[in-house]
């Protein structure tokens, strides 16, 4: 993108020399505190400068926009190029002037030029991004387990799993190899590049809030790594009674026994009364392993917001649970090249999506298409809210079935 000037403001690609000023403007936008040096360094390492914009008013940065060149797992296991939108802000002095729209426009145009069928983001304020075509495509489960008053149902093979502890940095390569094997199995996961290792290991002492340094729990079977968990502990005493908390950052497993063995370990640590798992899939196995969920605190939040940048390419990139042949009438006010009727035909083996002049079966906005894309939000549920219209009887049930995913989409970490 060349420099674009409007009035007194100019939007241009971020230069390396301006990164510190750019990032400080973000810190002001998100509360004003200085982040630890380790965190700033990790973010700088993953910043893709050619995909990052700074909004300047003369010699002052008053806005920012960035994106990552991600590969996102979609139903069927394919990894699809996606623009991971991040670092977005507009200074309070420049609100209500169309600056956010301007940066979102530049970002989506760049994603289209790069041939990325999808754009994704996590939202600090979810109400903002719907007007740019983003729908909530995945949710996250925040669970706090009361280990003193609940038990676990353990699947066969749990006792065959060998557990050990290690420094997270020392076993990073093994854990990332396992993570890479798990990505195709669950929609919404991101292929991690080497530059992201610093972000995954980030554990700045100043940001621990009194917790211990993180440790890594390894689960092995016959010498093969089948799971890992990165966790910390916070010691607390109520009078003379221990009341500590286990804080679980990551918990990934290749099979049920490995998952159960690690969960049992985490719930049996001495002096700990609760286990906090703030980022789990909404279909997480703990929902079936914990003996009494009423003794646990469970909350669900929006997580990954998604919008198709290229409707045809996006719908053709994923597989479908059942055979489908449906004509979609798509509205997209922000990316008008997506508007019109599209025939989607496909099934478990793949799909084709092309322009058509045939009469539509369903009508929906691109926001709802994004919400349903990973299979975590039902088209039928959206229709019940009046957001999808069935134009041919039977089309809604068939399409909703095809778009569904037997495994809930999940984004393992924010960006």
C-alpha positions in Angstrom: 0.0 0.0 0.0 1.3 3.4 -0.9 0.8 6.3 1.5 -2.8 7.5 1.6 -3.4 11.0 2.8 -6.8 12.4 3.8 -7.0 15.8 5.4 -4.2 16.0 8.0 -3.9 12.3 8.4 -1.8 9.8 6.4 -2.0 6.0 6.5 1.2 4.3 5.5 3.0 1.0 6.0 4.8 0.7 9.3 8.6 1.3 9.3 10.8 -0.6 11.7 12.1 2.6 13.1 8.6 3.6 14.1 7.6 0.4 15.9 8.3 1.6 19.4 6.1 4.7 18.9 3.4 2.6 17.2 3.4 0.0 20.0 3.3 2.7 22.7 0.2 4.2 21.0 -1.4 0.8 21.3 -0.5 0.6 25.0 -2.3 3.9 25.6 -5.3 2.6 23.6 -5.5 -0.5 25.8 -5.3 1.1 29.2 -2.0 3.1 29.2 0.3 0.7 31.1 3.7 -0.2 29.9 4.0 -3.9 29.1 7.0 -5.9 30.4 10.1 -5.7 28.1 9.8 -9.5 27.4 6.2 -9.0 26.1 7.1 -6.1 23.9 10.0 -8.0 22.4 7.8 -11.0 21.7 5.3 -8.9 19.9 7.9 -7.1 17.9 9.3 -10.5 16.8 6.0 -11.6 15.3 5.0 -8.2 13.8 4.8 -8.4 10.0 5.9 -4.9 9.0 4.7 -5.1 5.4 1.2 -6.0 6.8 1.1 -3.2 9.4 -0.2 0.4 9.0 0.3 3.5 11.1 -2.2 6.3 10.9 -0.2 9.6 11.3 -1.5 13.1 12.0 1.6 15.1 11.1 4.3 13.7 13.3 2.1 11.7 15.7 0.7 8.2 15.4 -3.1 8.3 16.1 -4.1 4.8 14.8 -2.8 1.4 14.0 -3.8 -1.8 12.1 -1.9 -5.0 11.5 -2.4 -8.5 10.3 -0.6 -11.8 10.4 -0.3 -14.2 7.4 -2.0 -17.2 9.1 -3.0 -20.6 7.9 -6.3 -21.5 9.6 -7.6 -25.1 9.9 -11.1 -25.5 8.5 -13.6 -28.4 8.4 -12.0 -31.2 6.5 -8.5 -30.5 7.8 -7.3 -28.1 5.1 -5.3 -25.1 6.2 -6.6 -22.0 4.5 -4.7 -18.6 4.2 -6.2 -16.1 6.5 -5.4 -12.5 7.5 -5.2 -12.4 11.3 -6.3 -8.8 12.0 -4.7 -7.4 15.2 -3.3 -4.3 16.8 -6.3 -2.1 15.8 -6.9 1.2 17.5 -7.9 4.8 16.8 -6.8 7.6 19.3 -9.7 9.2 21.2 -8.9 12.5 19.5 -9.6 11.0 16.0 -12.8 9.0 16.7 -15.9 9.4 14.6 -14.0 10.5 11.6 -14.1 7.3 9.6 -10.5 6.3 10.5 -11.3 2.8 11.6 -13.3 2.2 8.5 -10.4 3.5 6.5 -8.0 1.1 8.1 -10.3 -1.9 7.8 -10.8 -1.0 4.2 -7.1 -1.0 3.5 -6.6 -4.3 5.4 -9.3 -6.2 3.6 -8.2 -4.9 0.2 -4.7 -6.1 1.0 -6.0 -9.5 2.1 -7.9 -9.8 -1.2 -4.8 -8.8 -3.2 -2.8 -11.4 -1.3 -5.3 -14.1 -2.2 -6.4 -14.8 1.4 -10.0 -16.1 1.3 -10.5 -15.4 5.0 -9.9 -12.6 7.6 -10.1 -13.4 11.3 -9.7 -11.5 14.6 -10.3 -11.6 18.3 -12.2 -8.6 19.6 -11.6 -6.6 22.8 -15.1 -5.1 22.1 -17.2 -7.5 20.1 -19.8 -5.0 19.0 -17.4 -3.2 16.8 -16.6 -5.6 14.0 -20.0 -6.9 12.8 -20.4 -3.8 10.6 -17.3 -4.9 8.7 -18.7 -8.3 8.0 -17.2 -10.4 10.9 -19.3 -13.0 12.6 -18.5 -15.0 15.7 -17.2 -18.3 14.3 -16.0 -19.9 17.6 -16.5 -19.6 21.3 -14.3 -20.5 24.3 -15.1 -22.2 27.6 -13.7 -20.7 30.8 -13.7 -23.4 33.5 -12.7 -23.2 37.2 -12.8 -26.6 38.9 -13.4 -27.0 42.6 -11.1 -30.0 43.1 -12.0 -30.6 46.7 -15.6 -31.4 45.8 -15.4 -33.0 42.4 -13.7 -36.1 41.0 -12.8 -37.4 37.6 -14.1 -40.3 35.5 -10.9 -41.8 33.9 -11.0 -43.6 30.6 -9.2 -46.9 29.9 -5.5 -46.5 29.4 -5.0 -43.5 31.8 -2.6 -45.5 34.0 -0.4 -46.3 31.0 0.5 -42.7 30.5 3.8 -41.6 31.9 4.0 -38.0 33.3 7.0 -35.8 33.8 7.8 -32.2 34.4 10.2 -30.0 32.4 11.1 -26.4 31.7 8.8 -25.2 28.9 11.7 -23.9 26.8 13.6 -27.2 27.0 10.7 -29.2 25.4 9.3 -26.6 23.1 10.3 -28.5 19.9 8.5 -31.7 21.0 5.4 -29.8 22.1 5.2 -27.8 18.8 5.5 -31.1 16.8 2.5 -32.4 18.7 0.6 -29.2 18.3 1.2 -29.3 14.5 -0.3 -32.8 14.4 -3.4 -31.7 16.1 -4.1 -28.7 13.9 -5.9 -30.4 11.1 -8.3 -32.3 13.5 -10.0 -29.2 14.8 -11.3 -26.2 12.9 -10.2 -22.8 14.0 -6.6 -23.7 15.0 -3.7 -21.7 13.6 -0.6 -23.2 12.1 2.2 -21.8 14.2 5.4 -20.5 12.6 8.8 -20.5 14.4 8.6 -16.8 15.2 5.6 -17.5 17.5 7.6 -19.6 19.9 8.5 -16.5 21.9 4.8 -15.7 22.3 4.0 -19.2 23.3 6.7 -19.3 26.0 6.1 -15.7 27.2 6.1 -15.7 31.0 7.3 -12.3 32.1 7.8 -12.2 35.9 6.1 -8.7 36.0 3.0 -10.1 34.5 2.6 -13.2 36.7 0.4 -11.5 39.3 2.0 -13.5 42.1 2.0 -16.9 40.3 4.9 -19.2 40.0 7.0 -19.5 36.8 5.3 -21.8 34.3 6.2 -25.5 34.1 5.5 -28.0 31.4 3.8 -31.3 32.1 4.6 -34.0 29.5 2.5 -37.0 28.8 4.2 -39.9 27.1 3.4 -43.5 26.1 6.2 -45.8 25.0 8.5 -42.8 24.7 6.1 -40.9 22.3 4.8 -37.5 23.4 1.0 -37.7 23.5 0.2 -34.6 25.5 1.5 -31.5 27.3 0.3 -28.8 29.6 1.9 -25.5 30.5 0.8 -24.3 34.0 1.6 -22.2 37.0 0.4 -22.2 40.6 -0.6 -19.4 42.9 -0.2 -20.1 46.6 -2.9 -18.7 48.9 -3.9 -19.5 52.5 -7.2 -18.8 54.2 -6.1 -18.5 57.8 -4.2 -21.9 58.1 -6.0 -23.6 55.2 -4.3 -23.9 51.8 -6.4 -22.4 49.0 -4.1 -22.2 46.0 -5.0 -22.1 42.3 -3.5 -23.9 39.3 -3.5 -21.7 36.2 -3.5 -23.8 33.0 -2.3 -21.9 29.9 -2.1 -24.8 27.4 -3.4 -28.3 27.5 -3.2 -30.4 24.3 -3.5 -34.1 24.0 -3.5 -36.7 21.2 -5.9 -39.1 22.9 -8.4 -39.3 25.8 -6.1 -41.2 28.2 -3.4 -38.6 27.9 -5.9 -35.8 28.5 -7.4 -37.5 31.5 -4.0 -38.3 33.0 -2.8 -34.7 32.8 -6.1 -33.3 34.1 -5.9 -35.7 37.1 -2.3 -34.5 37.8 -3.4 -30.8 37.7 -6.4 -31.4 40.0 -4.3 -33.3 42.6 -1.4 -30.9 43.1 -0.7 -30.3 46.8 -2.2 -27.1 48.5 -4.3 -26.3 45.5 -8.1 -26.1 45.8 -9.1 -24.8 42.3 -7.9 -25.4 38.7 -8.4 -22.6 36.3 -8.7 -23.4 32.6 -9.6 -20.1 30.9 -9.3 -21.2 27.2 -10.9 -24.5 26.4 -13.1 -25.7 23.4 -16.8 -25.6 24.2 -16.9 -29.4 23.6 -13.9 -30.0 25.9 -13.6 -33.5 27.4 -13.6 -32.1 30.9 -17.4 -31.6 30.6 -17.7 -35.4 30.7 -14.8 -36.3 33.0 -15.6 -33.9 35.9 -18.0 -35.8 38.2 -20.0 -32.7 39.3 -20.1 -29.7 37.0 -22.4 -27.8 39.4 -19.4 -27.5 41.7 -17.5 -25.9 38.8 -17.7 -22.4 37.4 -18.3 -22.5 33.6 -18.6 -19.5 31.3 -18.6 -19.2 27.5 -17.3 -16.2 25.6 -17.0 -15.3 21.9 -13.5 -16.1 20.6 -12.7 -16.1 16.9 -14.5 -13.6 14.6 -14.4 -14.5 10.9 -15.4 -13.0 7.6 -15.0 -14.4 4.1 -12.8 -12.1 2.0 -13.6 -14.1 -1.1 -16.9 -16.0 -0.7 -16.3 -18.4 -3.6 -12.8 -19.4 -2.5 -13.7 -19.6 1.2 -16.6 -21.9 0.7 -14.7 -24.1 -1.7 -11.8 -24.5 0.7 -13.6 -26.5 3.4 -15.3 -29.8 3.4 -18.9 -30.4 4.4 -20.4 -33.0 6.8 -23.1 -34.0 4.2 -23.6 -33.6 0.5 -25.0 -30.1 -0.3 -26.2 -28.3 -3.3 -27.5 -24.9 -2.4 -27.7 -21.4 -3.9 -26.8 -18.6 -1.5 -27.9 -15.0 -1.9 -25.1 -13.2 -0.1 -25.1 -9.5 1.0 -21.8 -7.8 1.7 -22.0 -4.0 2.1 -18.3 -3.6 3.0 -16.8 -6.0 0.3 -19.3 -5.7 -2.5 -17.4 -8.1 -4.7 -18.9 -10.9 -2.6 -22.5 -9.8 -3.1 -24.8 -11.9 -5.3 -25.8 -15.5 -5.8 -23.4 -18.4 -5.3 -24.0 -22.1 -6.0 -22.2 -24.3 -3.4 -21.9 -27.9 -4.2 -19.9 -30.4 -2.3 -19.6 -32.8 0.6 -17.0 -34.6 2.8 -14.6 -34.9 -0.1 -14.5 -31.2 -1.0 -16.6 -28.5 -2.7 -17.0 -26.1 -5.6 -18.6 -22.6 -5.2 -19.2 -20.5 -8.2 -21.3 -17.5 -9.3 -24.8 -18.4 -10.6 -27.9 -16.8 -12.0 -30.1 -19.5 -10.5 -32.8 -18.7 -8.0 -31.5 -18.5 -4.4 -32.3 -21.1 -1.7 -31.1 -19.1 1.3 -30.4 -15.4 1.8 -27.9 -14.2 4.4 -25.4 -11.5 5.1 -21.6 -12.3 4.9 -21.5 -11.8 8.7 -23.8 -14.8 9.2 -21.8 -16.8 6.6 -18.7 -16.1 8.6 -20.3 -17.2 11.8 -21.4 -20.5 10.3 -18.2 -21.1 8.3 -16.3 -23.2 10.8 -19.3 -25.3 11.8 -19.6 -23.9 15.3 -22.7 -21.8 14.7 -25.7 -23.4 13.1 -27.4 -21.8 10.1 -30.7 -23.0 11.6 -30.0 -21.1 14.8 -29.2 -17.9 12.8 -32.4 -18.4 10.9 -34.3 -18.7 14.2 -32.9 -15.2 15.0 -34.2 -13.9 11.7 -30.6 -13.5 10.3 -30.9 -16.3 7.6 -33.9 -16.5 5.3 -35.0 -19.8 3.8 -36.3 -19.2 0.2 -36.7 -22.9 -0.8 -38.4 -25.3 1.6 -35.9 -27.8 3.0 -32.9 -25.8 2.0 -32.1 -24.6 5.5 -32.0 -28.1 7.1 -29.8 -29.4 4.4 -27.4 -26.5 4.5 -27.3 -26.4 8.3 -26.4 -30.1 8.4 -23.7 -29.8 5.8 -22.1 -26.7 7.4 -22.0 -28.3 10.8 -18.8 -29.7 12.3 -18.7 -32.8 14.7 -15.8 -31.1 16.5 -16.3 -27.6 17.8 -14.0 -24.9 16.3 -11.4 -23.5 18.8 -8.7 -20.9 18.7 -6.0 -22.0 21.2 -4.5 -18.6 21.7 -5.2 -15.0 21.0 -3.2 -12.9 18.6 
